Amino acid sequence: MSLFEDQSHLGFINDRIKKAEKRLEQNSYDVEAWSIIVRDAQNKKIEDARPYYEKVVAQFPSAGRYWKLFIEHEVFNLIYFMLIYLRKISLTFVL
């Protein structure tokens, strides 16, 4: 049984990710496999990446590296939407 059971919303998952998942099924503490998963998550939208981050920080709750990557991704997403919102507001005042 895969650690990432519901993958229907994630679309295509390349071979490297599948291999990392298989390695995690055998050893859930395989840091190299988790690094592959997290590296892939960094290239996704936060909505798609969040389940991966949540699983890795649940597995390694004291690993600051994974928490830092998770928080940075969330903050970047928040800042991005704030900038879009501010742009909308400024355009309504200008126009």
Summary of the structure (lengths in Angstrom):
residues: 95
radius of gyration: 16.7
end to end distance: 55.6
largest distance: 59.3
contacts: 223
relative contact order: 0.10
helix: 75%
strand: 0%
